[in-house]
Amino acid sequence: MARSLQHMLLGRPLPTTAMLEERLTRPRAIGAFGLDALSSVAYAPDEILYALLLAGAAAARLSLPIAVAITALLLIVTVSYRQTIFAYPHGGGSFTVARENLGRIPGLVAAAALMVDYLTVVAVSVTAGVQAIVAFVPALDTHRVSASVAGILLLMVVNLRGVREAGAIFVLPTYLFVGSLGALVVWGLLRVTVLGGVPQAVHAAPSAAVEVLTPFLVLHAFAGGCTAMTGIEAIANGVPVFKRPEARNAAATLSTLAGILAVLFLGVTYLGQRVGAVPTAQANVVAQVGRAVADGPLFYLVQLSAAVVLLLAANTSFNGFPLLAAIIARDGYFPHQFTKRGQRLVYSNGIIVIGVLAIALVVVFRGSTHALIPLFAVGVFLCFTLSQAGMIQHWLRTRGPWWRLKLAVNGVGALATGLATVVVVVAKFAAGAWLVVLLVPFLVMNFLAIHAHYQRTREELANVGPSPDPHDLRHRTLIPVHKLNRATAEAVRYALSASDSVIAVHIDDDGAETRQLQHTWQAWCEHPPADRAVTLSRGDRPLVDYIQRVQAEEPRQPLTVMVPEVIPHHWWEEPLHNQSAFGLELALRYKDGIVVTTVPIRLHR
């Protein structure tokens, strides 16, 4: 039943030979890696206006120049990451570039920052999607947290089914969102330039300013709008999952994604300015533009597709985080379990971990997108900066054709993203970015501690010692016995096949039970299961203490504790058996010279 349920949810296991078939084409890669970037069109213009409107309605006119500056930065980063893709086609993005060119610590800082960004992407995207749905179904407002948790669980299951299948599932909503929002932007521009303009949004702008329009406020708005650039780096991290030629397909997908994002972001920001959009909890800029420009089927199509895409945008992190975790784990800075692929050839552990952590984040922040936004973009801009700085060092070291031009591109990218990083951290620090600033060093220290542990383990295990002399070893086996039954008999037979000294021990306070067991034991041993004797002893102390005493008598000889394990016919009967065996394994786990093993006895009814 458990296997059937697993196959129904995740599909049947794939052989490793299907790895190439599971890779992504360009259209599917947009669905798998592009949703985070594309979905930011639904909230990045809002974040610009949230800051500017503090200075009054007149300050909203700066939203378009700020969007243009962000778009210019987006194009610089895109060109820079194209070069990264071709220089490092094995994936890893910022982590690989920074580690190989700037050193171990900068590489780990990039990895930590990117992991934090991936985590916040899941929380922000899903809560923003739920917020968009609330615009349709206001009654859902009281269930934001549970709806967000359900969305994350759904994405976990979809991604556990495999990269190719996840990409295929997300293709339709992605292109539906791009097509409908693109049509809305084009129709809005036609109305503005040819058909006599558009009506104003119904939400009124604040009549009075609560803050003075200062350069810092403008930088705050710029920092909020920079959330539009999150997700751009994911393609550089996941180059190996593309169809061959991997680097060329990844670079082409990145260029396509950046072009679509730039057009939609500028179009929505411009139309939002023209209709006087004021973002609220009930209606964002996209919704107000849609209502003013095309209050009909197109509006509802944009809203519905935006809600779906916002929910699914977290898929970028479900692709990027497991790949990044696997690369870091292969270098020994993350638990090795993250390098293991699941039955659908995806890094299942990474998918599950980021899903669980995102659920915790949503619960802590009570499903509020605006409360989570300050955690957003800090990590990704730090990664941008480290990646571009690493590429500068790469070109200085390797040279090659057109290296000076490439160096200049990455130099401009490093300078621009470095300044943007400072702006984002300063502008968002008090609102919550301080948490990211603390979390990144904490993760780096953990990476170093994990690496040190693996290094110590390798050094200790490398000392194999002299070749063992089998004549110096006497294999002893101890079997805990509660009563004589088939489970005990099977354990004894198995022990006699592998050991020349078998002790069956029965723990008894007053000895009465042991004497009764002795009679049945002697009768059974009239036809011994083998030509070796089995001693039945009475233990007058706790079993663990008795085992340690036996081991202490001959500390240089190994002692195997062999526990009969009953395997019930039905899985739901499992809790009724083997609790003693489980407890014994835990109790003796860290005792030298003692090996605990089980002998399975399967019930057939």
N, C-alpha and C positions, 0 to 999 in steps of 0.2 A: 504494500500500500504506500509506504514511504517513497519507494522508487517510482511508483506510478505518479504520485503527486509531484515529485521532483522533475520527472520527464514532462509532465503537463505544463509546469511553470517555466522550466528552463530549456526544454527540448532534449533530445537524446544526445548522449556524449558524442563528440566529434573526435576522429583520429587526428594525430598530429600532422598527418600528411595533408589534411585539409587546411593547413595554415595559410597557404597562398590563396586558396579560394575565399578565405574569410577577409581578405584585404579589401580596401575601399576604392571605389572609383571616384572621380571628381564630383559628380552630382551627389553621391551618397556622403562624401566627405563634408560637403557643405552642411548636410543634415547632422552629421556626427560631431563636427568640430565648430561649426559656424553659428550655432544657435545662441550661444552666449553673447557674441559680438552683435548679431543682428537684433536680438531682443533688447539690447540696451537702448535702442531708438525709442522704446516705450517709456523709459524713465530718465535717461540722460538730459533731455531738454527740461524736464521737471526740476532736476537738481540745480540747473543753472538759474532757473526762475525763482526757486525757493530762496536763494541767496540774494538775487538782485532785487526782488520785491520788498526786501526789508528796507530798501532805500526809496520805496514808493513806486508808483506805476511808471513814471518817466524812466526809471533805471532799466526797465525791461527792454528798452531799445538796444541795450548792449548785448542782448542774448545772441544775436546773429554774429557780430564780430567775434565774440568768444567761441561760438561754434565753428567759425572759419579757422580760428587759431588751433582749435582742437583737431579739426580735419587736416590741417597742414602737418601737425605733429603725427597724426595717424599715418599719413602718406610717408613721412620720413621713417617711421618705425617699420612700416611694411617693406620698404625698399631694403632697410637694414636686415630684417629677418629673412628676406629672400636670399641674401648673401649667406646668412647663417645656415639656411637649409642646404645650400650647395656645399658649404664648407664642412658641415657636420651632418651628413645624411643618415647617421645611425640614431638620430633623435637625442632627446635630453635637453635641447634648447638652451636656456640660460644656464642651467646647472653645468652642462658639459662644456660650454664655451668658457664660462668663468673659471671652472676648475682647471682646465687645461692651459689657460692663458694667464690667469691672475693668481692662481694658487688654490689650495684646499679650502681655506676659510671663506674667501669670496664665493667659491662654488657652493659651499654649504649654506651661506647666507641666501644665495639665489634660490636654492632648493627649498629652504624654509619659507621664504617669502612667497614663492609660487604655490607651495602647499597651502599656506594660509589663504591665498587668493582663491584657489580652487574651492576651498571649504566655504568661504563667504559667497562665492558665485552660486553654489547650490542653494544656500539659505536665501539669498536675495532674489534669485530668479523664481524660486518656487513661491515665496511669499508675495512677490509682485504679480505672479500669475493668479494667485488666489485673490489678490486685491482687484485684479481686472474682472474676475468672475463675480466678485461681490457687487460690482457695478451693474451686473445683470440680475443677480439674486441677492438683494440686500439682507435677506434673512440669514444668509450664510456668514454674516459679519461676526456673529458670536462664536462661530466654529472655525475661525481662521487657523488656529494652531493645529487642530485635528485634521483639517483639510490639507494643510501644508505637509504634515507628517505622512498622510496617505499618498500625496503626490511624490514625496521622496521615496517611499517604499515601492511605488509603481515603477519609478525610474530605475531603482536598484534591480528589480526583477527583469525589466526590459534589457538592461545592459548585461546582466548575467547570462542572457541568452546568446550573446556573441556580438562582436563588433559589426559584422556585415548586416545582421538582422536588425540591430539597433539603428544603424544608418538608414536602412530601408524604411523602417517605421517612421523616422523623423523627416524623410524627404518631402512627403506630401504637405504636412503642416508648415514646413519651412518655406516652400515655394508658394504656398497659398498666402502666407503672411507677406512675403516679398512682393508677390504679384498684386495683392489687394492694396497694400500700403503704397506701392509704387503707383497704382492707378489713382489712388486718392491724392497723392502729391501732384501728379500730372494734371488731374482735373482741377485741383486747387490753383495751380499755377495758371492754367487757362482762364479760370474765372477771374483771377487777379489781374492778368495782363490783357485779356481780350474781352471778357464777358461782363465787365463792369464791377468787379470786386466781390467780396464775400461778406456776409453778416458778421457781427461781433459775437463773441462767446457770451453766454448768459452769466458766467461767473464774474463778479465784479472784482476789480483790482483794489488793493488797499488804498484808501483815500489819503492817508498820511504816512509819512516815512517814520519808521522806528529807529533807523540807523542812518548815519551820513554815508553817502556814496564815496568810499575811500578806495585806494588801490588794493588794500587788503580784502575788502568786500568783493571786488572784481576778481581777485585771485581765488577767493573762496568759491565764487561761481564757476571759475575755470576748473578748480579741483573737483567740484561736483559733476561738471560735464565730462570730465575725463573718464568717468565710468563707462563712457561709450567705447573706450579702447580696450576694455577687458576682454579676454578671449582671443585676441589677435595672436598671442604667443603660443596658443595650444597646438597649432598646426606644426610649428617648428619642433615641438616636443614629441609629436606623434608621427614623424616622417615614416618610420618602418611599417606602419599599418596601411600605407597606400599601395596601390597596384604599381607594378614596375612600368617605367622607371620612377622610383619612389620620389626622388628629389624634384624632378621636373613636374610631376603631378602635384606634389605638395606646394611648390612655388606658384604654380598656376592657380591652384585653389585659393591660396592666400591672396593673390592679386585680385581675383574675382570677388572674394569676400570683402576686401577692403574697399573696392570700388562701389559695391552695392551699399555697404554701410555708410560711406561718405555721402552718397547721393540721398539716401533716405534721411540721414541725420540732419543734413543741411536743409532738405526740403521741409521736414517737420518743424524745425526750429523757425524757418522763415515764415511758414504759414501760421505757426503759433503766434508769432509776433504780429502778423497782419490781422488775425481775428481777436487779438487781445486775450489769449488764453492765460488763465490763472490756475495752476495745478491745485487740486484739492484731494482729500482722501477718497471722494466719490468719483472723480473724473480727472484723469491725467491730461496732458497736452494733446496726445494723440486722439483721445476720445473727444475733446472739445473741438479740435480741428475737424474731425470726422463729422461731428454734429453740425458744424457751421458750413462745411464745404459740401457734404453729400449726406443729408439726413434721410437715408433710405437704406436699401439693401446693401450698398457698398459700405455704409457706416457700420452696420451690424456684422458684415463679413470681416471688416478690419478688426473690430473689437473682439469677435470670437476667435479669429486666427491669432491675434495678439495675445489673448489670454492663454491659448494653447501653447504658443511658442514660448511665452514667458515661463510657463510650467516646465516645458521641455528643455529650456535653455541650460538647465543644470546638467544636461547630458554632456556638454563640453567638459565639465569637471569629471564626470564619470568615465570619460575617455582619457583625459589628461593626467589625473591624479594617479591611477593605477600604473600607467606607463612610467611616470616620473618615479614613483615609489619603487618599481622594479629595477630601474636603472640605478638608483641610489643604493638599493639593497644588494645589487650585484657588486658594487664597490665596497660593501661592508659597512655602510653607514646607517642602514635601516635593517629591521629583522628580515632574515632570509626567506621567511614564509611569503613575503611579497613578490618573490620571483617565481612562485609556482602558479601555473595556469590551471584553471578549473576545467570542468568537463566540456565547456563550450569554447575552450582555448582563449579565454580572457583571464586577466589577473583578478580573480574573484575576491581575494582578500582585500585588495585595494578598494574595490567597488563597495564591499560591505563596510569597511572602516569609514570611508568618507560619507557614506549614507548615514551611519549611526551618529557620527560627529555632527553632521548637518542637522539631524533631528534634534540633538541636544541644543544646538545653537538656536534653532527656531523656538524651542520650548523656553529657553532662557530669555530671549527677546520677545516672547509672546507673539510671534508671527508678524511683527511690524517691519515692513520694508524700510521705512525711513529711519528707524532705529538701527538697522543693520548696515545702511549705506556708508556711515563713517568708517566701517571696517574695510570697505571696498576700495580697490584701486591702489592702496598704499603698497601692498606686496607686489602687484604687477608692475608698477613703475620702477620699483627697486630692481626687479628682474630685467626690465628694459635697459636700465642704466648699466647694470653689471654685464649684460650680454653685449651691448655696444662697446663698452670699454674692453671687454675680452676680445672682440673682433678687431679692435685697433691693434692690440698686441699681436693678434694672429697674423694680420697683414704685414706688420713690421718684421715678424719672424720668418714668414714663408715667402713674402713678395709675390711673384707670379705676374701673369698678364693683367694690366690695368690696375695694379695694386694701389697706386696713388689715388686713383678715382674712388676705389672701394674704401680706402682708408678715410678719404674725405667724407664719404657718405656716412660711415660709422662714427666718425668724429662729430659730425653735426647731430647725428642721432643720440650719441652719448651726452652731448652738451644739453640738447633740448630735453631729453627725458630726465637728466639729472636735475635740471632746474624744476621740471614738473614734479619730481619726487619731493623736493624740498617744499614746494608750494602745497602739494597734497598733504604732506605730514603736518606742516604748520597750520594749514587751514582747518584740518579735521582732527587735530590732536585732542583738543578738549572734548570734542563730541564723541570720541571713542577710538580714534586712531592710536591713542597711547597703548591700547591693549595689543595691537599688532606690533608696535615698537618693542613691547616687552616679550611678546610671544616668539618673535623671530630669533632673538638670542637664546631663549629657552630651548627652542628646537635645535639650534646649532649645537648647544652643549649636550643635548641628548644624542645627536648624531655622533659627536666625538666620543661620548661614553660608550655607545654601541660599538663603534669601530675599535675602541680600546679593548672591550670585552672579547670581540672576535679575534683580535690580535693575540691576547693572552691565551685564549682557547687554542689557537693554532700552535702557539709555542709549546704549550703543555702537552697537547696531543702528539706533537712531533717527536717527543721522547718515547720511543716504543720499547726501550730497554732491551736486555739480552733475549735471545731466542729461548722460549720456555722448554723445559725438559718435562715431558709427560710423565716420567717416572716419579717426579717430585710432587705431582699434584694428586690429590685424592678428592674426587668429586663427591660431595655429600648433599643429600636431599632431605628436606624436612617437609612433611605433609600434615597440615592441621586436619584433624578428624573430629567431626561432630558425632556421626554415627556411621555404621558400616552399611553402605548402599552402593548402587551402581556407580555413582559419581566418585566415591572414595576408591572403589575397586579399579576404575579406569585410571585414576591418578596414580595409584600404586603400580599398576602394570606399566604405565608410561615411564614412571620414575625408575623402575628396575631395568628398563631397556637402556637407560643412559647413565646410571649411577651404581657404584658398588657399595654405597652406604645409605640406606633409606631409613629415616626415623619418622614414624607416625606418632603425633602427639595429640593427646586429648586433654583439654584444660578442664579441671574438676576441682572444686573447693574441698570436698570431704573424701573423695576417692570412691564413693559408692557407684557413680556412673561409670567410672573407669573400670571397676571390677566387673560390672555387668557387660561392658563392651569387650573386656578380655575374653569372656566365655564365647561370645559370637565370633570374635577374632580368631581364637584358637581353632574353633570348629571350621572356620573358612580356610585356615592355613593348613588343614590336613591335606588339602590339595593346593599347595602353594602356587601362586601365579607365575613363579619363576624359580630358578635354582638358587636364588639368593634370599636370605632372611630379611624380614621387615620387622623392626623393633617397634612395639607399641608402648609409648611412655606416657606417664601421667604428668601433666604440668600443673603445678600448684601456685602459679603466679600468672599475671597477664601474659597473653601470647607473645606480644612484642618483646617483653622482658625475657621470656623463655628463649626466644629465637636469638636475642643478642647474647645470652649466656652461652648457648651452644656455639655461636660464632667465636666468642672470646676464648673457648677452650682450645681452638686451633685457628688463630687469627690469620695465619698465612694460607689456609686452605679455603677455597670458595664454598659458600653454602647457598644452595638453591632452595627457596621456599616455593613449593608447588601447590597451588590452590585449585581445587576442582571448581569449575565455572559452569553453571547450568544455563544453557541457551534455550529459552522457552520457545514454544511453537509460534506464538503470536507476539508481535512487538509490544503491545500494550501490557503484557505480563512482565516485561523486563524489570520494572521497579520492585517486583516481588522477590527478586533473586540477586545474589552476588554482591550485596552491600558489604559483607565482611571482606570479600576479596578486594573491593575498591578501597576500603579503609586501611587494609593491611598494606596495599601498594603505596598509599600516601604516607603511612607511618614509617615505612622502611626505605623510602625513596632516597634519603640522604645518608644511609648507613653503608660504610665501606665493607666490601667483601660479601655482601648479601644481594642475591638476585631474586626478584619475585617474578614468577611466571604463572600462567594459568593453563589448565587442561580443560578444553571445552567438552561438555557433554550435552548433546542436543536432544531435546524432547520432541517426540514425533506426534504428540496429540495434546 
